[in-house]
Amino acid sequence: MKKPVLMIAPSFDDAGIQAVCAAFSECLGKPLDFDIIKDEKLIGGFIAMIDGKVYDTSFTSQLNEIQRQMNQ
């Protein structure tokens, strides 16, 4: 199993990082040891990559989803 990666916006503090990591561990039912990467390109939110799955809550992703829904 590849080590999970958590890409975060620079605005995240240690408490925010720990909260996200704990939520994923609880949701998936196993402890996770993330590689944490602060990504200057992220305005807000995070992107987690765990076992080949991508969980994208970045602001860019959310704005793209809103735009997609408006164009339907």
N, C-alpha and C positions, 0 to 999 in steps of 0.2 A: 504494500500500500504506500502510495506517494504521500509525503507530508503535506497537510493542508496549508493553503496560503490565504492570508487575509490582507487585501490591499485596502488601505484606508486613506481618507482625506487628511491633509495636514492638521485640520482642526480637531481631530480626535485626541482626547487625553487618555491617560492610563486607565481611568475608571471606565471610560467608554469602550476601550479595547477589551477590558476584562469582562464587561457586560455582554458584548457581542460573542466573545469566545465561550462564556458560560452558557449563553442561550443556545448556541449551536451544540455544545456538549449535551445539554439537557434534551434538546429536541431529537438528536440522533442517538441518544442513549449510550454514549461512550465518551471517554475523555479525549480531547483533541489538543494537540500541541502545534499551534499555528506558527508558520513563518510569517512575521508581520512586516509589511512593506508600506511605507508612507509614500503615496503617489501624488506628486504635485499637480498632476493633470486632473485629479478628482476634486471637484468643487465641494462636494459633500457626499455623505453616504459611504458605502463600502462595497467591495466585490470579494466574495469568498469562493475559493475553489477547493472542493472536498470530494475525494474519490471520483474524479472525472465530471462532477457536476459543478455548475457555476450558479452562484446566488448573487445577483446583481441588484443592489439597492442604491446605486449611484444616482445623483441628481440627473445626470445626462440620460441614463436609462429611463428614469421616471418621466422626464420631459418628452422623450421619444415615444413612450407609450401613450401619453396624453395626446400628442400630435397624431399618432396612428388612429386613436379612437375618434378624434375630431374629423379625420379624413374619411371615415367610413360612411 
